[in-house]
Each structure stands twice: as structure tokens, then as C-alpha cells.
Amino acid sequence: MFSDLPLLSLVVWLPIIGGMVILLAGDQGDASGTKRLALMFALATFVLSLGLYTGFDASTADMQFVERYTWIQTYNIYYHLGVDGISMPLILLTTFTTVIVVIAGWEVIKVKPAQYMAAFLIMEGLMNGVFAALDAMLFYVYWEGMLIPMFLIIGVWGGPRRVYATIKFFIYTFFGSVFMLVALIYMYYQSGSFAILDMHVLKLDLHEQLLIFVAFLMAFAVKVPMWPVHTWLPDAHVEAPTGGSVILAAIMLKIGGYGFLRFSLPITPDASHELDWVMILLSLIAVVYIGFVALVQSDMKKLVAYSSIAHMGFVTLGLFIIFRIWSNPANADISGATLAVEGAMVQMISHGFISGALFLMIGVLYDRMHSREIGDYGGVVNTMPVFAAFAVFFAMSNAGLPGTSGFVGEFMVILASFKASFWFAFLAATTLILGAAYTLWMVKRVFYGEIKNDNVRALTDINQREFLIMAVLAVAVLALGLYPAPLVDIMHVSVDNLLQHVAVSKL
């Protein structure tokens, strides 16, 4: 059905064009036409992205759906797109989440709804471009470009401290990107090419690799975000509108993890090996320390934001524990490392579903009560029983309940960590305790107990639109939790190929 279409260009440019059309159309009457148009573009992009899955050949690690056209010939810069088993699931997550965000903002956004919908569509296209780009300069253009819509989303539709949050978000993310640009230009002068796959085979000595690794780390660590460059995220989440928080948590954090997979590990394998202890240490600090920070939060959004940092610590742990697994003589093959990286990938997809659902849940309460403070609630289950059922389900998923997607990725990474060190696995496993502590503590105070606030007594349960969003996300969380094979099978050959490449020294 989709075999003759330039699918990657369509999933990149269709939402961008849709956003431009909506901007030109502006708000018409009650803006329902604008919202329907936005939903149409989002759904069309999602349907097209499904063609990437149905037409994907999971038996090869080669890039698929490749498109390559000359862009800036003088510097060998190409419009070069392609996906493998690592990038394709992230594009699907992006297109799926954008549909959810458009539906979630249907009745909530009253101010400039056309511009709001357009910003999300344009950002969707740019994020798809990040995952599909095979030219380093094209990647950089998309990487920087996606900051602008998010900057506007927080700055225009955010909370009372939105200007502070947007400036902090922009400075942190832009500052790190400058170092990445310098590294990309340096490698261009070494190889004569901006092709990312050419950079994978570029011979670099250890000194060069260390400098390039640190440059990439400055960009990707901020995006994940890793401790201690994580402080922009809670501020951005608290001030962002619900849709902005969903995209931040579900997609933008994953771009940092994707950067490590696409750039740091294959381009600088020896430097990654040399500095793996730094990455493991920072990851474990995120898992343990940030878990305790989440435990003392009084704002629901801040609690989930810190929870996101802790869960993303599993991603970076899974990506860099591979060198410790290989250094253990008992692990002669790459199966342990494959388990770690696939666990990190599953964790990224799962976190996209669960964190998105939690921020939407908080948004539902905020739309009714205009408060995110845990102390303002209590007994919500008495007035919103259906909503409370969904909320408890997603909370349990966030705590890593077996049978939900929240368990699968974390379990895979913990299992792989045992092959490296018992203590790494032990510290990583504390997230199951801490996650249950801060998540269930929030659930108990918000949803259970007696109603002490008249505003809670006046709450009404979720409507059909909200039920649809929660039900779709619940199905996704359950499906991935009970049967992750369709996702793991898609990425398996690409992950094995990456690890075989990383295992070979460039020195």
C-alpha cells in the first residue's frame, strides 16, 4: 500500500505543512474547524508511519526507506533519510503521541488554539526528522529546529513563571548543542562527509574520541536529562501546558537516548569504554537520588517530572553497562549487552506511554481544580471513580508492576546489570521500591481517604474524549507489558549490528 511513497519525507513534512496551513487559516469562529484540521493531519501522519512498521524488514540491519538528494553540494551535505530498528519505533511513538496531544487539547485550549495545534504539528515533523536523518547537518537542523515550537508552547500557553522556564529550557538545550556542532564539523574535516554512517567508520585516536564523546555528552545529557544537568526539566514541566509536558516527557527526553545510540557509541566506542564508569555513576545517581527527590514533592507535576529523570536513568545505564558486561570473562558473547540495550529501548517506548498518561491525568485534575498541589486533593475516587481507576493503573505501571510496560524495560536492564556487577543491579533495583513509594504515596493522598475539600466534592468524572485518551494509552501499556515481542523483534538485528560495531576498537 505504501511501498511507492516517500514515507519518511511524508511523516516529516506532512505535519509541518499541516501546521503552516493551520497558521495561515487562523482561528475561525469557535475554532472547531481548526482542531479538526489538526487532528486530520496528525492522524494522516500516524497512519503513514504505520507503513514504516508494516513494510519494515526486521531481518536486516541496513537502513530502510532511504531517501537521498543533494542539498548543499559544496560541503557534501545531503537531504538523507532512513530508519533502522532503533529509530523506527521512536517515529511511531512520536506520531502516536501527537494524535493523543491534539485530542487532549480539544476543549482545554481557549487562547490561540490554531497556533497551539500548529506548534505541535510542526514540532512532530521536526522530531521525526531527528529520528530519520542520516546526514549530520540535517540532523542538527531538525535538532535545533524542534526547540522553537516547544519554546513557544511553554512561553505562550504556560503557567505564571513560563518566561523563566522557557529561557532556562532554551539556554540549557542550546548550550549543549553548540559542542555537538563543533564535533560534527571536526569529523567532516576528517572524513570529507557529513553522512552519519561514514562517521561510524571514521578512524579516530583516543584523544579525539574523548573530546568528541564529551561534546556529544554535553548535548545528549541535557536532553535525557542526566543528573546534574536535569534542573531545567521540572521547571519546564510545571510551567508547560499539559500537551507540552506530554511531548517533553514522551518524546523529547528520548532524543537524548537516541543520540547516544546513533552517535556516541558507534563513533567513539573506545571513549565510551573509557568513560563508562562516569555514565554508570550518573545513571545510578539519577535512579536512586532523584527517586528520593521525587518522594518529597508536593506538586504532582514535579513529582512525575523527577520520576521521569529517575526512569531515564535506566536508559543510560542500559546503554553503557555493556562495556562492564563485556569485561566479565563469563560473558563471552554479546547477548547480555543486547539485553541491556534492548531493555533501554523498551524503557524509552514504555516511558513515553506511561509518563504521557500521568501528565494527561494531572491535566484532567488541573482543568477542573486549577491546582497541582497534592494537599488540595483527597478522596477523588468518590467523585471520579472511572478516572481514579485509570490513574491507579498508570501509577502502578510507573512503579513497575509486572504485566505493564513499566516492568519490562527495567527488568531487562536489571537482569543485564547482574552480568556486570551485583551492586549495579542492586542499586538499579531500588527504583522498584522508590518508584512504588513516591507514586503510591501520591495516589493515596490524591485519590483515597475522605473528601476534605468542597471543590473535590464538586468534581465530575471524565467525559468521552478523556476516556478515549486514557483507554488507548492503557491498552498500549498493557500490550507492551504482556507481549513486548513485536517491539523487541523489530529492533533486535539493528541492536546486534550496533553492538558488533561498538565491540571493535578504532585504535
N, C-alpha and C positions, 0 to 999 in steps of 0.2 A: 504493500500500500504506500509506504513512504520511501521506497528504495531509490526512486529517481529524484528525490527532493534534497536540496542542500540543508539537511536538518539542523546542523549546528548553527549555520547563519540565521536560520529561521528562529530558533529558540533564543538567539542573541538579539536579533534586530526587530523581530515582531513586537515584543513588549516595549522596546524603545520607541518604535514608530507609533505604537498604540498610545504611549504616554504623551508623545508630541501631538497626536491628533486630539487627545483629551484636553491638553493645554490650550490648543487653538480653539476648540469648541467652547471651553469655559463652562461655567455653571449655568445651566438652562432651567429656569423655573425651580422645581423642587429638587433638582439635581439627580432625579431617579434615572434619567436617560444617561447621564454621565457615568453613574455607577454601573448600569447595565453594560455600557460600552467597555468599561474597565474589566468587568467580570468576563465579558466575551473574549477580550484579548488574553486575559490570564488563563481562561480555560483552553483556548486555542493553543497557547504555548505549552500548557501541560499535556494536552493530547499529542502534540507534535513530539514532545520529549519522550513520551511512551514509545514512540517509534525507535528511539535510541536503544531502549531495552529489548523490544521485540526483534529488532534487527541486529542485535549485538552477538558477535561470535565469541563465546566465553572460552574457546579452546586455544586462542592465540593472545599473545601479549602485545601484538602490534597495535599501533594507533588505528582507530577505525573512524569512518565518516569524515575522512580527511578532506579539507579544502585548502588550497594554497594558491595565492595570487600575489603578484608583485605589488608592493606598496611603496616603499622608498628605495629604489634600486641602487642609489649611490652608496647606501650603507647596508645593503643586503637585508633589508627589513621587509618581511612578507606578512600579508594577511593569511595566517596559517593556523587552522583549527583542526582539532582531532581529539578523540577521547579514548581512554582505556578503561579497565575495570576499576580503577581508582577514582577517576574523575566523573565517569558517567552517573554513578549513584548520587553524587553530590548535585549534579544538574537536576536530576529527578526530584531530590529533596527541595531544591530552590523553587522549581515550578509548582510543586505541590503546595509548599508553604505560602507562596504568593496568592494562590487561589483562596486559601484559608484567611489570609490577611485582608483581602478585598471584601470577602463576605463579612468578616468580623467588624469592619468599619462602616458597614452599610447604613446603620441607623445612628451610629455614635458620633460620626464626624459631621459637625454642623458648619464649621468655618472652612471656607475654601475646599469643598470636597473634591472638585475637579483636580486641583493642584495636588491634593493629598494622594489620590489614586494614581495620578500621573507619576509622582515621585517614586511610588513603589514599583510601578511597571518599568520605569527607566532603570531603577536600581536592580530589578530582576535580570534585565538584559545584560547589564554590566557584570553582575556576579556570574551569570552563565558564561560570559566571555572570559572571566578569570579562570574558570574551570576548564574551558575548551582551548585556550590559547596555547599554541606550540611555538610561538615566536616571543622572545623575552620582552621586546619593546611593546608588542601588542598586549602581552600580559600586564606590563607596567601601566599602560594607558587605561586598561579596564580596572586595574587595582586602585589607581588613584581616582579614576572617574566615579567609582561607586561611593566614595566618601561624600561627594557633593549632595546627592539626594538624601543620604542619612543625616548630613549636617542640617539640611533644610527641614527634614521631618521632625527632628528634635527641636530645632530653633523656632519653628513656626507653630507646631502643634504640641509642644512640650509643656512642662509644668512651670512653676514660678521661677525656678533657677535654671531655666533652659539655656540661657546665653552662656552661663558659666560652664554647663555640661557640654555644650556644643564646642566651645573653644578648647576645652580640655581634651575632648574626644579627637578633635581635628589635629591639635598640636602633637599629641602622643602618636597617633597613627601616621601622620605625615612625616614627623621627625625620623621615625624608624625607616620609612620608605626611601629616604634620601640615601642612606647607606646601601640599601639594596640596589639602587640605580647605579651607584658608583661601582659596585661589584659586577653588575651586568655589563657595564661599559668596559671594565677591565678585561673581562672574559671575551668580549667582542674583539678587542685588540689582540688577544692571544690566539683566537681561532678564526677571525675574519667572518664570523657568523653570529647572528642573534638567535639561531634555532636552539631551542631548549634541549633537544635531543643531541645536538652537536656538543653542547656544553657538558652533557653527561659523560662523554668520552674524552673530554679535553684533559690532557696530562698537566697536572699541577703539582708543584712540590709542597711539602708540609706547611712551610711558612705561608705560601699563597693560599692554601686551603684553610688555614686557621683564620686568616684575615677575611676571606670570603665567607666562611662559616659565621663569624661574628657579625659581619654585615647583614647576612640573611637573618641571623638571630634577632638583631635589633628590629627588623620589620615583622617577623613572624611571631616573636614572643609577645609583642604588644597586641597583635590581633587575637591570640589564643584566648585570653591573655594569661601569661605566666606571672607568678609572683617574682619580683616585686613591682612589675610594670602593669599591674592589674587595676590600679586605683581609679582609672577613668571609667571602668565598666559599671560599678554600682551607681555612680553619679549619672551616667548616660541612661541607664535603665530606669532610675527613679523619675527622671525628667521626661523621658520619651513617652509618646502616646503608646497605647497597647500594641498596635501594629509594629511600631518601631522596635519595641522590646522583643517582640516575637522574631523579627528578622535579624536583629542583633544576635540573639541567643541561638536561634536555629541555624542561621547561615553564616553570618559574618565571622563568628568565632571559628568556624570550621575552615575558613580560608587560611588561617594561620597554620593549622594542622596539615592542610593540603600543601602549603608552601614547603614545609619540612619534607614531605614525601616527594614532591616534584623537583625541588632544588637542593636542599641541604644534604640529604642522604646520598643521592646519586652523584652530585657534583663534587662534594667534599667528604668522601667516605672515611678517609684517614683522620681528618679533623673531627668528624663526628665521633669516631672511635676514641680519639684523644680526650675529647671534652664530654664524653657520655656521662661521666660522673657528675658534671655540672647540671646537665639536663635531668638526670635521675633525681638529684638532690632537690632542684627547683620543683620538679613534678611532685615529689613526696611532700614537700612543704605545702604546696597547693592543696594536696589531698587532705593532709592532717590539720595544718594550722588554719587554713581557710574554712575547714569544716567547723572548727571551734568558733571562728569569727561569725559564721552563719548562725550559730547557736544563740548568740546574744542579740540578734537583730530584732527590732520592734516593728520595722516596716516590712511588709510582705514582699515587696518588690526587691528590696535589698537582700532579704534572706535568699530568695531564688537566684538573684544575681551572684551572690557569693557561692551558692550551691553550684552554679554553672562553672565557676572558676575551679572548684574542687573536682567536679566531674571531668572537666577538660584536662586536669592534671593526669588523668588516666590515659588520655590520648598521647600526650608527650612521653609519659612513662612507657607505654607500649611501643612507641617508635624508637626509643633509644635504649631500651633494655636489651635489644637484640645483640649488642656487642658483648654484654656480660653473659648472655646465653651462649654465644659462640666461644667465649673464653673458658667455659667449663668443659673439660675434656670428655665428660659424659654425653655432651650434646654434639655428636659428630655431623648430623645433618642440619638442614635449615627449618625443620618442622616446628621447633619451638619458637624460632624467630617469626615464622609465618603466622603462628597462633597469636603472637604479640601484636603484629601489625594489623592482622585481620580484626583482632579484638579492638584495636584503636579505631579502625574504620567503622566497625559496628557501633562502637560507642559514639562516634560522631553523628551517625544517622539517628540512632536512638535518642541521643540528647536533643537533636533537632525536634523530634516529635514531642518529647516529654517537657522540655523547657518551654516550647511554644505553647503547649497546652496549659502549663502552670501560669504563664503570663496572661493568657487569654482568660483563665479562671479569675485571676486577680483583677483583670479589666472588667469582667462582669460585675464583680462586687463594687469596684470603684465607680462604675457608671451609675449604680444605684445609691451608693452611700457617700461618694466623693471623699473617701478615706482609705488609706492603705495601712493604717496603724492596726496592729493585731489587737491592741487593747480596746479598740472601738467595737469589736465584734464579740461573738459568743452566742451559741445556740442557733446558728444559721440553719442547721439541719431541720429545725422545727418549722421554718417558713419556706425553705428551698430544698426539699428532700431530694429531688432529682439532681439538682446541681451539686448537692453535697455528695451524692453517690459518685458522680464523675470526679469531683475534687479529691475524694479519698482514694479513688483508683489511681489517679495520676500522681498523688502524693506517695502512694505505695510503690509505684513504678520508679519514682525519683529515689526512693530509698533502696531500690534494687531487689524488689520482690521477685522470686523465681516465677517464671511464666510470663513476665513482662519484659519488654526490650531493655529496660534499665538493668536487668540482671546479666544479660548475655555478654555484652561487651566487657563489663567489669570483671565477670567471671573468667573470660578468656585471657584478659591481661593479668589477673592474679595468678591464674594457672601457669601462664608463661613465666611470670616473675619467679615462681618456685624453681624453675630451671636455672635461674641466675643466682638467686640468694633467698633463703628463707626469710631474712629480715626485710628485704624489699617487698616480698609478698605479704608479710605480716603488717607492715606499715600501710601498704595499699589497701589491705582488707579492712583497716579501721574505718574506711569510708562507709562500709555497710552499717557500722554502729553509729557513726556520727551522722550519716545521712538519715537514718531512721530517727535519731534523736531530734535534729532540728526540724525535719519535715513533719513528724508526728506531733511534736510539741506545738507547731503552728496549727496543725489540723485540730488538735484538742482545744486550743484556745479560741479558734475562729468558729468551728462548726459545732462543737459539743458544749454541754453544760446548759445552764439556764439562760434565758434571754434577759439581759440587763439593760439593753438599750432599746428605746422605743423605735428608733429608726430600723433596727434589725427586725422588730416585730412587724413592721410595715412592708418588709421586703416581699417581692413576688418571685416565683420560680422562673427558670429560664424559658424563653419563648422558642418557637420552632427553629428560627435561624441559629440561635445559640446552641440548641440541642443538636442540630445537624453538624455544627463545627466540632462539638465535643465528641459526638458519636464517631465521626470519621477519624479523629485522632485516636480515640480509644481502640478502634479496630486496628489502626496502624501499629499501635503499641503492642497490642495482643498478638497480632500476626507475626511481627518481628520477634517477639518474645517466645512464642510457641514454635515457630518454624523459620529460623534465620537462614536456612539453606539457600533460597533464591538469591539473597544478597551476597552470602559468602561465596557461592559458586561463581557469581559474576566476577568477583574481584580476585579469586584465588590464583589464576595463572599470571595476572599482572603483578600481584604481590610477590609471587615466587620469582618472577623475572627481575623485579626491582631488587630483591634480596640477593640474588645471584650476582647482580651488578655491584651492589654495595659491598659484598664479601670480598671482592677483588681489590687489592690495594692499587692506587695510582702511582705509588712511589717506585 
